Amino acid sequence: MTGLDLQYRRVLLLGGTSEIGQQILTALRLPPDAEVLLAGRDEQRMAAAAQRLRCRVRTLHYDAAASGTHQATVDKAFADGDVDLVISAAGILATQDVLDSDPEQAGLLVQTNFTGQVTTLLAATARLRAQGHGTIVVLSSVAAIRPRRANFVYGATKAGLDAFAQGLADSLHGSGVRVLLVRPGFVIGRMTQGLPPAPFASTPAAVGRAVAAGLAGRAAVVWVPPVLRVLAVALRLVPRPAWRRLRR
Ligand SMILES: NC(=O)c1ccc[n+]([C@@H]2O[C@H](COP(=O)([O-])OP(=O)(O)OC[C@H]3O[C@@H](n4cnc5c(N)ncnc54)[C@H](OP(=O)(O)O)[C@@H]3O)[C@@H](O)[C@H]2O)c1
């Protein structure tokens, strides 16, 4: 499938209420006979999200922190046929000062943002590999590039996920299955509510459009906004003493 109007017939959104995930679905302009599988924890919010989509929608229970359930969730998603697109958008954010005094919450963040992504995506990858086609969209972050003292647990989960997605993409080369790695900067929305926007902040809609455009092309990585690709090079070069003085 190529071109802007990719005709995805079945799409699995892991993190079915994710604002970015919803905006990716909107930007994809799915045909009315497409089926979207929203996988998440909150049935009510997923039902509300389903109403905004102009195609068939089913919901599946999915808890990213419950690794033992992921194979069954993936099996259910693929039970009725091929899945063309898997979007992995489940994630949580907590500031480092909160996590410093709550190691258990830090563990949950790692489980949700990293361990759970690995178990879910490996299960989905086996299915995609077997069907011989499909795309996986992974929501990493610019925080993966160089974790800061103000968010190093979150940054570590994204660095792990980012490395996993790169390796997964390479392992799938030639299989007919593609991985699109997405690295947004600060996105103004539910996840970042109450936090002052960082420079180059974007919106869930902008991320959705950038992902749809990335899927239509051959990119392996999408930065949102694109200037972050250049900025990331500079960020890696900041000397450590200066880097550790960053407050956020
Ligand atoms: N917002 C940003 O600034 C930003 C920047 C870079 C990358 N990202 C990444 O982009 C992805 C989507 O973020 P977003 O902005 O769309 O945030 P969001 O609207 O808060 O969405 C996060 C999603 O994760 C789900 N989730 C959290 N814990 C879960 C669990 N244990 N099991 C299943 N689902 C769970 C939430 O479901 P519930 O409705 O059940 O809570 C929600 O659907 C995340 O991976 C995030 O880290 C976000």
The ligand as a Gaussian input file, in Angstrom:
#p B3LYP/6-31G(d) Opt

LIG

0 1
 N        1.933000      14.001000      24.985000
 C        3.247000      14.176000      24.792000
 O        3.846000      15.234000      25.081000
 C        4.054000      13.058000      24.171000
 C        5.316000      13.358000      23.629000
 C        6.081000      12.329000      23.096000
 C        5.588000      11.041000      23.112000
 N        4.366000      10.781000      23.636000
 C        3.904000       9.393000      23.666000
 O        2.792000       9.247000      22.803000
 C        1.942000       8.205000      23.312000
 C        0.516000       8.719000      23.367000
 O        0.449000       9.824000      24.253000
 P       -0.772000      10.866000      24.228000
 O       -0.211000      12.225000      24.129000
 O       -1.789000      10.427000      23.262000
 O       -1.302000      10.712000      25.717000
 P       -2.731000      10.270000      26.282000
 O       -3.835000      10.915000      25.538000
 O       -2.649000      10.452000      27.761000
 O       -2.766000       8.717000      25.932000
 C       -2.081000       7.771000      26.656000
 C       -2.781000       6.458000      26.445000
 O       -2.117000       5.441000      27.177000
 C       -3.114000       4.667000      27.807000
 N       -2.594000       3.923000      28.929000
 C       -1.909000       4.369000      30.003000
 N       -1.631000       3.353000      30.816000
 C       -2.165000       2.237000      30.241000
 C       -2.216000       0.874000      30.597000
 N       -1.671000       0.410000      31.741000
 N       -2.851000       0.014000      29.781000
 C       -3.423000       0.448000      28.630000
 N       -3.414000       1.729000      28.239000
 C       -2.780000       2.603000      29.050000
 C       -4.170000       5.661000      28.215000
 O       -5.339000       4.959000      28.531000
 P       -6.379000       5.404000      29.700000
 O       -7.428000       6.174000      28.985000
 O       -6.876000       4.101000      30.228000
 O       -5.606000       6.204000      30.708000
 C       -4.238000       6.464000      26.914000
 O       -5.016000       5.775000      25.963000
 C        2.534000       7.794000      24.660000
 O        3.350000       6.649000      24.483000
 C        3.408000       8.970000      25.033000
 O        4.469000       8.606000      25.893000
 C        3.571000      11.755000      24.137000

